[in-house]
Amino acid sequence: MFPLRTLALVVSTGLLAGCTVGPDYHRPAVPLPEHYQTQPALRERSVSPPASFTVWWNGFGDPLLSQFVSDALAQNLDLAQATARMNQSRAGLGAATAALLPSGNISGQAARAYQSAETPLGQVLSATPDYNRYGNSYETDLNASWEIDVFGGLRRGRQAALADYQASEAGVAATRLAVAAQTADIYITLRGLQARLAIADKQVSTQQELLEKVQLLNAKGLAPAYQVRQTEGELAQVEATVPVLRTGIDAAMNALDVMLGTPPGTHRAELALPGAIPQVPQITSTGTPADLLRRRPDIIVAERHLAASSARIGVAVSEYYPKFSLTALLGSATAVSGNNLFSGGASQSAGVLGLRWRLFDFGRINAQIEQAKGQEQEALAAYRLSVLRATEDVENAFSALVNRETQTATLTRGESALASARQSSFIAYRQGTASLMDVLHNDETLLQASDARAQAQTESARAAVATFRALGGGWQPPG
């Protein structure tokens, strides 16, 4: 009766015990300001239309941009890798959950043996009348085992596996956000380069006309030779920018194809026709720095890694304590005939209470606990750093967006003024009060201003993409 009472006590303790060794995890507090430094300036922007925070790429008003982002989210190979890692973590969670439950298996065997007559056993048996050296045996068993999680080591392991799985889920969201933002950034960069290439082609034409005019004047003795050389040098400088811009366009097209999971050159024909630089949409949902804790998937990844490392301290601490297990066997065995396998005389059963205790291994356990605590401290520092860097990303993105838009507006006004000046010089040229060289010089100045405006407009749109990415837009945060 004593073993049965002991067995019942251990089982009841395993079922009812609320003891789980190791620290209970609580998300650490990170001091954050109530609002962003540049948030008031961002709210004063007068742009439209507003963009949805979850599908912000549609706010740029470019159907081709929206199509490419959607295709990238469906086909990107980085995202496929992140999804595969999440599936692996899900399997790990399933294994950790299964470790808390009993396991069982069915085994069976049938054997035929020929006994040696030279062994001690064979010599004894061979002296028996009618001894048959051939023997048969049959056995089938149902085995069940259960490790009783008395001190919570397995439960802590499951908590760590759950946190790892949640981190991998957030990792998929982080990759999704990065893929959408990078695809949009590449597309906007491409459109900006195409706009600048068109302006550069006009600059080359203008400089060529200017060179022809100077050469004509020089032939008539009305312009010195150094003006010809100077104009030729200016033409060469403008022409040299064209190959650089074409190289950037090719690189952007190839990068966009890779983001879409296709070989370089797949979408070249579709992108060859230049399009307008996408307009910057209004950002209506900036939130507060505290909102980043649930908006930014990379912060969630760091926080879940911290929770997993905390749970693994409990796994290490549980090695201080004994491990109890129950094993049971129910089966049938016979060496007479297979017909007798399931008869009453062939039945067999067993019950085992197991104990495993690393009683003289505490030095190694101490080292494992210290290692787990060190990993938690590292994860805590990584979490706090990820929060600070996320806030920095938002502040920098807000500042870039506001200042780039201011720059674009200023350059647009300057471009408009230079366009008026060029028109006035052309009218004066037609009236005979200005030379063609004055008109061509005004054309060159106007094209330089147009190029600067195109660059600023491109950077404004890219800053908007960076802002949406910094705020964690493009996915649904968990509840």
C-alpha positions in Angstrom: 0.0 0.0 0.0 2.9 2.4 0.6 4.0 2.6 -3.1 0.4 3.2 -4.1 0.0 6.0 -1.6 3.3 7.5 -2.7 2.2 7.3 -6.4 -1.1 8.9 -5.6 0.6 11.7 -3.7 3.0 12.5 -6.5 0.2 12.5 -9.1 -2.0 14.8 -7.1 0.9 17.1 -6.5 1.7 17.2 -10.2 -1.9 18.0 -11.0 -2.7 20.5 -8.3 0.7 22.2 -7.8 0.8 25.9 -8.7 4.5 26.0 -8.1 6.4 27.3 -11.1 10.0 28.1 -10.4 11.8 31.1 -11.9 10.7 34.7 -12.4 7.2 35.6 -13.6 7.6 37.9 -16.7 6.3 41.5 -16.8 7.0 43.8 -19.7 9.5 46.4 -18.5 8.5 50.0 -18.5 10.5 52.3 -20.9 10.2 56.0 -20.2 9.0 57.8 -23.3 7.9 61.4 -24.0 4.2 62.2 -24.5 4.6 63.4 -28.1 7.2 63.7 -30.8 9.3 66.8 -31.1 8.3 67.5 -34.7 4.7 66.4 -34.4 3.2 69.9 -34.4 5.0 70.8 -37.6 3.8 67.6 -39.3 0.2 68.4 -38.4 0.5 71.8 -40.2 1.2 70.2 -43.5 -1.4 71.1 -46.1 -1.4 68.0 -48.4 -4.0 65.7 -49.6 -5.5 63.1 -49.7 -5.0 61.3 -46.4 -3.6 57.8 -46.5 -4.9 54.7 -44.7 -2.4 53.6 -42.1 -2.7 49.9 -43.0 -2.5 50.3 -46.8 -0.6 53.6 -46.9 0.9 52.9 -50.4 -2.5 53.6 -52.0 -2.3 57.2 -50.6 0.4 58.1 -53.2 -2.3 57.9 -55.9 -0.1 55.8 -58.2 -1.9 52.5 -59.3 1.4 51.0 -60.6 3.1 51.7 -57.2 0.1 50.0 -55.4 0.3 47.0 -57.8 4.0 46.5 -57.2 3.7 46.7 -53.5 0.8 44.2 -53.5 2.9 41.9 -55.8 5.9 42.2 -53.5 3.9 41.2 -50.4 2.7 38.1 -52.3 5.9 37.1 -53.9 8.9 38.5 -52.0 11.4 35.8 -51.0 12.5 37.5 -47.8 8.9 37.4 -46.7 8.7 33.7 -47.7 11.7 33.0 -45.4 10.2 34.9 -42.5 7.0 32.9 -42.9 9.0 29.6 -43.0 10.7 30.6 -39.7 7.3 31.3 -38.2 6.1 27.8 -39.2 9.2 26.3 -37.5 8.4 28.3 -34.3 4.8 27.0 -34.5 6.1 23.5 -34.6 8.4 24.2 -31.6 5.4 25.4 -29.7 3.5 22.3 -30.5 6.4 20.1 -29.3 6.7 22.1 -26.0 2.9 21.8 -25.5 3.1 18.0 -26.2 5.8 17.6 -23.5 3.2 18.5 -20.9 0.9 15.6 -21.9 1.3 11.9 -21.5 2.7 10.0 -24.4 2.0 6.4 -25.4 3.0 3.8 -28.0 2.1 0.3 -29.0 4.8 -2.2 -29.7 4.7 -5.8 -30.8 7.1 -8.5 -31.9 7.2 -12.1 -32.9 10.4 -14.0 -32.7 11.7 -17.5 -33.6 15.0 -18.7 -32.1 17.3 -21.8 -32.3 18.9 -22.5 -29.0 22.6 -23.4 -28.8 23.3 -26.7 -27.0 26.8 -25.6 -25.9 25.8 -22.8 -23.6 25.0 -23.6 -19.9 21.3 -23.0 -20.5 21.4 -25.1 -23.7 23.1 -28.0 -21.9 20.5 -28.0 -19.2 17.6 -27.8 -21.6 19.0 -30.4 -24.0 18.9 -32.9 -21.1 15.2 -32.5 -21.0 13.2 -35.2 -22.8 11.6 -34.1 -26.1 13.5 -30.8 -25.9 13.0 -28.8 -29.1 15.8 -26.4 -29.8 13.5 -24.2 -31.9 11.5 -21.7 -29.8 8.8 -19.0 -30.6 7.8 -15.9 -28.6 5.0 -13.4 -29.1 4.5 -10.1 -27.4 2.4 -7.0 -27.8 2.4 -4.1 -25.3 0.8 -0.7 -24.8 3.2 1.7 -23.1 2.4 5.1 -21.6 4.7 7.6 -19.9 4.2 11.0 -18.3 6.7 13.4 -16.9 4.9 15.2 -14.0 5.7 18.9 -14.2 5.8 19.4 -10.4 8.1 22.4 -10.4 7.0 24.0 -13.7 10.1 23.5 -15.8 8.1 22.2 -18.7 5.5 25.0 -18.3 8.3 27.5 -18.4 9.6 25.8 -21.5 6.2 26.1 -23.2 6.1 29.8 -22.2 9.5 30.3 -23.9 8.3 28.5 -27.0 5.1 30.5 -27.1 7.1 33.8 -26.8 9.4 32.6 -29.6 6.4 31.8 -31.8 4.9 35.3 -31.1 8.3 36.8 -31.9 8.4 35.0 -35.2 4.8 36.2 -36.0 5.9 39.8 -35.3 9.0 39.1 -37.4 6.8 38.2 -40.4 5.0 41.6 -39.9 8.3 43.4 -39.6 9.5 41.8 -42.9 6.1 42.6 -44.5 6.5 46.3 -43.4 10.1 46.4 -44.7 9.2 44.8 -48.0 6.3 47.3 -48.7 8.5 50.3 -47.7 11.5 49.2 -49.7 9.4 48.4 -52.8 7.7 51.9 -52.6 11.1 53.5 -52.0 12.7 51.9 -55.0 9.7 52.8 -57.2 9.8 56.4 -56.1 13.6 56.6 -56.6 13.1 55.2 -60.1 10.5 57.8 -61.0 12.7 60.5 -59.7 15.7 59.3 -61.7 13.5 59.2 -64.9 12.3 62.7 -64.3 15.9 63.9 -63.8 17.0 62.1 -67.0 14.4 63.9 -69.0 15.6 67.2 -67.6 19.2 66.2 -68.3 18.3 65.4 -71.9 16.8 68.9 -72.2 19.9 70.4 -70.7 22.1 68.6 -73.2 20.0 70.0 -76.1 20.1 73.5 -74.6 23.9 73.4 -74.2 24.3 72.1 -77.7 22.3 75.0 -79.0 24.3 77.4 -76.9 27.6 75.9 -78.2 26.4 76.3 -81.8 25.6 79.9 -81.2 28.9 80.7 -79.5 30.8 78.9 -82.3 28.9 81.0 -84.9 29.8 84.2 -83.0 33.4 83.1 -82.7 33.6 82.5 -86.5 32.4 86.0 -87.0 34.9 87.4 -84.6 32.2 88.4 -82.1 33.1 85.9 -79.3 36.5 84.9 -78.0 37.8 81.3 -78.3 37.7 80.8 -74.5 33.9 81.1 -74.5 33.8 78.3 -77.0 35.9 76.1 -74.8 34.0 77.1 -71.7 30.7 76.2 -73.4 32.1 72.9 -74.6 33.2 72.1 -71.0 29.7 72.9 -69.6 28.2 70.7 -72.3 30.5 67.8 -71.3 29.6 68.2 -67.7 25.9 67.9 -68.5 26.4 65.0 -70.9 28.4 63.2 -68.1 25.4 63.1 -65.8 23.3 61.1 -68.3 25.2 57.8 -68.0 25.1 58.1 -64.2 21.3 58.6 -64.3 20.8 55.7 -66.7 22.9 53.5 -64.4 20.7 54.4 -61.5 17.6 53.7 -63.4 18.9 50.3 -64.5 19.8 49.4 -60.9 16.4 50.6 -59.6 14.6 48.4 -62.1 16.7 45.4 -61.2 16.2 46.0 -57.5 12.4 46.3 -58.0 12.4 43.0 -59.9 14.2 41.2 -57.1 11.8 42.7 -54.5 9.0 41.1 -56.6 10.7 37.8 -56.6 11.3 37.8 -60.4 14.5 37.9 -62.5 16.0 41.3 -63.3 14.5 42.7 -66.5 11.0 41.1 -66.0 9.2 44.5 -65.5 11.6 46.7 -67.5 9.2 47.2 -70.4 6.4 48.1 -68.0 8.6 50.7 -66.3 10.3 52.1 -69.4 7.7 54.7 -69.9 8.5 57.5 -67.5 5.8 58.4 -64.9 5.2 61.3 -62.6 6.9 61.3 -59.2 4.2 60.1 -56.7 2.6 62.9 -54.6 3.1 62.8 -50.8 -0.1 61.9 -49.0 -1.3 63.2 -45.7 -0.4 61.3 -42.6 -3.3 61.4 -40.2 -2.4 58.7 -37.6 0.9 59.6 -36.0 0.0 58.5 -32.5 2.4 58.9 -29.6 5.8 57.4 -28.8 4.1 54.9 -26.4 2.0 53.7 -29.3 5.1 52.4 -31.0 5.3 49.6 -28.4 2.4 47.9 -30.2 2.7 49.5 -33.6 6.3 48.6 -34.4 6.7 44.9 -35.1 10.4 45.0 -34.5 9.8 46.2 -31.0 7.3 43.4 -30.4 10.0 40.9 -31.7 12.5 42.3 -29.1 9.9 42.2 -26.3 8.9 38.6 -27.1 12.5 37.6 -27.1 12.9 39.1 -23.7 9.8 37.2 -22.4 11.3 33.9 -23.8 14.7 34.6 -22.1 12.9 35.2 -18.8 11.0 31.9 -19.1 14.2 30.0 -19.8 15.5 31.2 -16.4 12.7 29.1 -14.9 13.7 26.2 -17.1 17.2 26.3 -15.8 16.1 26.8 -12.1 13.8 23.7 -12.4 17.0 21.6 -12.7 17.6 22.1 -9.0 14.6 20.0 -8.3 13.7 16.3 -8.9 11.9 15.2 -11.9 9.1 12.6 -11.5 7.7 10.4 -14.2 5.0 7.7 -14.4 5.4 4.8 -16.8 2.7 2.1 -17.3 2.7 -1.1 -19.4 -0.3 -3.2 -20.4 0.3 -6.1 -22.7 0.4 -9.8 -23.5 3.4 -12.2 -24.0 3.7 -15.9 -24.7 6.3 -18.4 -25.8 3.9 -21.2 -26.5 1.7 -20.2 -29.4 0.4 -17.1 -31.0 -3.1 -18.4 -30.3 -2.4 -17.9 -26.6 -1.2 -14.3 -27.0 -4.3 -12.6 -25.5 -5.3 -15.3 -23.1 -5.5 -14.6 -19.4 -2.3 -16.4 -18.6 -0.4 -14.3 -21.2 -1.4 -10.9 -19.8 1.2 -8.7 -18.3 1.3 -5.2 -16.7 3.6 -2.9 -14.9 3.6 0.6 -13.3 6.8 2.5 -12.6 7.3 5.7 -10.6 10.5 7.3 -11.9 12.8 9.8 -10.2 15.6 11.8 -11.8 17.5 14.3 -9.7 20.8 16.1 -10.6 21.7 16.0 -6.9 25.5 16.3 -7.4 25.4 18.6 -10.4 24.5 21.9 -8.8 27.6 23.6 -10.0 26.7 23.1 -13.6 23.1 24.1 -12.9 24.3 27.3 -11.3 26.3 28.0 -14.5 23.2 27.4 -16.6 21.1 29.7 -14.5 23.7 32.5 -14.7 23.9 32.0 -18.4 20.1 32.3 -18.7 20.1 35.4 -16.6 22.8 36.9 -18.7 20.8 36.2 -21.9 17.8 37.9 -20.2 19.9 41.0 -19.4 21.1 41.1 -23.0 17.5 40.8 -24.3 16.4 43.5 -21.9 19.0 45.9 -23.2 18.1 45.0 -26.8 14.4 45.7 -26.1 15.1 49.1 -24.6 17.5 50.0 -27.4 14.9 49.0 -30.0 12.3 51.3 -28.4 14.8 54.2 -28.4 15.9 53.6 -32.0 12.2 53.4 -33.1 11.5 56.8 -31.5 14.7 58.1 -33.2 13.5 56.7 -36.5 10.1 58.5 -36.2 11.7 61.8 -35.2 14.2 61.7 -38.1 11.4 60.7 -40.5 9.2 63.6 -39.4 12.0 66.1 -39.6 13.0 64.9 -43.1 9.5 64.9 -44.4 8.7 68.5 -43.1 12.0 69.9 -44.3 12.0 68.2 -47.6 8.5 69.5 -48.4 9.6 73.0 -47.4 12.6 72.6 -49.8 10.3 71.3 -52.5 7.9 74.3 -52.1 10.8 76.7 -52.2 12.4 75.2 -55.3 9.0 75.1 -57.0 8.5 78.8 -56.4 12.1 79.4 -57.7 11.4 77.3 -60.8 8.2 79.3 -61.4 10.1 82.6 -61.2 12.8 81.3 -63.5 10.2 80.1 -66.0 8.7 83.6 -66.0 12.2 85.1 -66.5 12.9 82.8 -69.4 9.6 83.7 -71.0 10.4 87.4 -70.7 13.8 86.9 -72.2 12.3 85.0 -75.1 9.8 87.8 -75.8 12.7 90.3 -75.6 14.7 88.2 -78.0 11.8 88.2 -80.5 11.5 92.0 -80.2 15.3 92.3 -80.8 16.2 93.6 -77.3 17.9 90.4 -76.1 20.2 87.9 -77.7 19.6 84.2 -78.2 22.4 83.5 -75.8 20.4 85.2 -73.0 17.5 83.0 -73.8 19.7 79.8 -73.8 21.4 80.8 -70.5 17.9 81.3 -69.0 16.9 77.9 -70.3 19.9 76.3 -68.7 19.2 78.0 -65.3 15.6 76.9 -65.4 16.6 73.3 -66.2 19.0 73.3 -63.3 16.2 74.5 -61.0 13.9 71.9 -62.4 16.5 69.2 -61.6 16.9 70.4 -58.0 13.1 70.5 -57.6 12.7 66.9 -59.0 15.3 65.7 -56.5 13.6 67.4 -53.6 10.2 66.1 -54.7 11.6 62.6 -54.9 13.2 62.9 -51.4 9.9 64.2 -50.0 8.1 61.1 -51.2 10.8 58.8 -49.9 10.6 60.6 -46.5 6.9 59.9 -46.5 7.6 56.2 -47.0 10.2 56.3 -44.2 7.6 58.0 -42.0 5.0 55.3 -42.5 7.6 52.6 -42.0 8.9 54.3 -38.8 5.4 54.5 -37.4 4.8 50.8 -38.1 2.2 51.3 -40.8 1.2 48.5 -43.1 0.0 45.8 -40.7 -2.6 45.2 -38.0 -1.1 45.2 -34.5 -2.4 42.4 -32.2 -5.0 43.1 -29.6 
